[in-house]
Amino acid sequence: MRAFLRWPKKPVQFIKNLGILLGLIIFSFASSAYAKATIRPIRDFISTQGQHLVPDGPVKGGELMFLSGFVWGTNSDYIFSVDYAGLDNRTLMLLGYPNIGTTFSGFILETPLPDGQVLDSIQVFTRNANAYVVDGTAYLTPGANQAPCSNGSFINIGNCPAVIGYNDVELANGVGKPILTNSLMDIELVNSGPNAPIPDLVDVTGNPPSSTSAYVESIRLLSSVEGPLRKGYGSAFGVPDGTPALATLNVIFDITKNIDNEIVTIKPLGR
């Protein structure tokens, strides 16, 4: 037996009424869920990143001390760095390097939780961010920001031989020019209470949930960068060195689902 839905005599008015009804239902749920939510400026996130200085590599006059952020690539032979919080730019400017014009837009939606903590939903769109990709095929030993690179050196993994672009040590030493790109980052972070400082992601990513401390539930990050394949890397893709290539980054980190996918792909253009 089949049941048939009878079409209304005035379908246009019916659709309008249905739309209004659905809109009221959605608005009701949204109003209830976010009645106490507040909007915080994205500078509350940007200003607290890079709280740790780590040795980055030799530059004229000594060692470059880098404002520590994240590089990405757990699911790849390649490591992708995009200056999502402007740390490369700030580090280089301290050395007198010109401002490369990294800017940010976005917001933080702060929602109270029943236990007194808050959920900070952070969305940040970064423009004119320095980006580069390095060869991490010999990355064997995690920790301490040190790792063996494919060329046998034992340095900060972010400074292994570059496939596309130039890292901050190279730029500080006058090698190459920044390759700029954009990134979009969404973060779900449980914080200690209303208007509490947004912590440095380095301090709270991967920590188990706690009733008294902040922790990151999830990160979603998308970016891409286009540039010539640097010397020695064209052959890995069957093209001459200097061939333009596109590198993409797709990060999905979620502790609630035990997911940490940081996928980097490189594709020569025109193939």
N, C-alpha and C positions, 0 to 999 in steps of 0.2 A: 504494500500500500504506500502511495506517495502523498506527501503533503505539499500543497502549493501555496505560495505566498501571493496574495492578491495585491496587484499594483494599485496604489491610491489613485483616486479620480483626479487629483491635482498634484502630480508628482513634483513640480518645481517647489510649491509651497511646502510639501511634505519634507523635501530634502532640506529646505531652509530651516524648518522647525527642528528637524533631526540634528542639524549642525549646531543650532543654538543650544539644544539639550545636551549634546556631547560636550560643547564648550563649557557649559555651566558645571557639568560633572568634573571635567578635567580641572577647571579653575578651582572648584571646591577642594579637590584632593591636593592641588598645588598650594593653595592658600593654607590648608591645614599643615602640610609638611614643612612649609617654609615661613610660617607666620612669625617665627622668632629669628629667622636667618638674617644676617647682616652682610654687607659688602665691604670688603677691605681692599685697599689699593694694592696693585701688583708690586709696588716698590717694597712692601712689607716682606715679600719673598726674595726679591732680587738683592736687597741690601744685606741679607743675612747669609748669603751663600759665599763660599770661599773663605771660611773661617780658619783654615789650616794652611800653613806654608810648608811646602815640601820641596826638596832639592830637585831641580828639573834638568840641569845640564850646564856645561861650561859656556860662559859668555865673556866678553871683554871686561876685565876687571874682577872676575870671580865667578861665582855660581849663581845661576838664575833660580830664585826662590818663587815657586809657582803657587798661586792661589788655587788650592786643590778642588777640583770638580770631578765629574764622571766622564770616562770614555766608555764606549759600548761595543759589544761584539762577542758575547759568550757563545753564539751559535755559528761562528764564522772563523775563517783563517785571517780575517781582516778586522782591524779596530777602527771605529769611526769616532772622531771627535768633532762635536759641534759646540760652539761657545754659547750654550743656551742661557747662561747667567752673566755673560760679559766678562768672565774671569781672564780669558786671554787678553782681551782689550785692556782691562785694568792693569794686568801684569806688565804688558808692553808699554803702556803709558807711564808707568813708574820709572821705566828706563829711558823715557824721552821719545818713545816711538809715537808717531802721529795717531790721533784718535781715528779709528777706522769706522766709527759711526754706528756702533751696535746700539740698537734701541729695543724697547720692550712695550708691549701692550697686553692687556688682559685684566683679570680680576681674581679675587679670592672670595668665594661664597662660604661663609662660616655659619654652620648649623649646630645648635646645642644638641648634645646627646644626653640620654637619661641619667648617666653616671656623673654628670658635671663636666665631662670633657666636651670637646667640640670636633666636628668634622670640617676640616678646611679643604674645600674643593678648589684647587688652583688651576687656572688655565693661563698659560703665558705663551704669547707669540713673539718670537725673537726675530728681528730683521738685521741684516748685515752682520751676521755672525761668522767669525773665522771658522773654517771647516777643513779637515784633512782626513785622509785615510792612511793607515800604516799597515805594514805587513806583520801580522802577529803569529805566523805559522809556527814559530819556535817558542811560543809563550807556554812555559811549562810550570813555573813556580808562582802561584798567586801570593799576594801579600806584600807589604812593605813598599808598594809602588815600584818595585824593581822586577825585571824579568829579562830573560835572554831573548834577543831578537834574532831574526833570520840571518843577520850578518855576523853573529857571534858576540856582539856587544851585550853588556849587562847593564841596562839603564832603565829609566822610567819607560814603561811600555808605550806611552804616548809619543815617545821620541824614537821609536824603531824606524827603520827606513820607510820613507813616505812613498806611497803608491800614487796618490793624488794630493795636491796642495802642499802646505808648509806648516810645520809646527811652530810653537812660540819660540823655541830655542833658535831654530833656523832664522826666523824673522828678526829676532833680537840681534843676530849676528849678520844681518844684511843679506841673507840668502832668500831669494824669491820675494813674492808679494802675496798678501792674503788673498785667498779665494773665498768670497763672501756668499752666504746663503741664508735661508730662513729656516726656522724650526717651529713646530707646534708641540707643546708639552701639556699634558693633563695629569694632575697629581691628586690623589686622595690621601690626605694626611690626618690622622687622629692627633689632636693637640691637647695640651693639658687643661686649657680653659679659655674662656672668652678673651679675645685680644692678647693672648699670650704671644710672645715672639715666635715667628715661623723659624724652626730650626734649620740648620745646614743639612741638606739631604745626605751628605756624607756621614753624618752622625746618627741618622735615624732610619736608614734604609737597611733592611735585612734583620733589624732587631725584632724579637718576638713581641707580640702585643703585651702591654702592661697597663695596669690601672692608674699608674702614676707618671708615666713618661710618654712622650710623643713617639709615634712610629708611622711609617708610610705603609698604607694598604696597597696602593697600586700606582704605577706610572705608565703613561702611554706617550711615546715620543715618535714623531715623524720628521724626517729631514732627508734632503738629498743634496749632492754637490756635483758640479760638472767641471772637469778640468782635464788637462793632458796627462796621460800616463807617464810617470817620471822614468828616468833612465834605468834600464834593467827590468822593467815590468811589462813592457809591451809583449815580450815573448810569452809571458804567462797567459796571454789572451789571444795569441796568434796574430798580433799586429805590431807595427813598428813602434818604438818608443816615441812619445809625443802625440800619439793618437788620442783625440778627445774621448773621454769616457764619462759615464754617469754612475755615481755611487749612491745607493739609497740605504736609508736606515729605518728600521721598523722595530720599535721596542715595545714589548708588552710584559710588564712586571706586575705580578699580583700575588701577594703572600697568602691571601685567602684561598687561592686555588693552586698554590705551589707552582706558579708559572714564572719563569725568567727567560723569555725569548728576546734576544737582541740580534736581529738578523741584518747582516750587511751583504749587499750584492753589488757587484761591479760589472758593467756592460759597456764595451766599446760602442761608440755611437756610429751610425751608418752601416751597421751590420744586421 
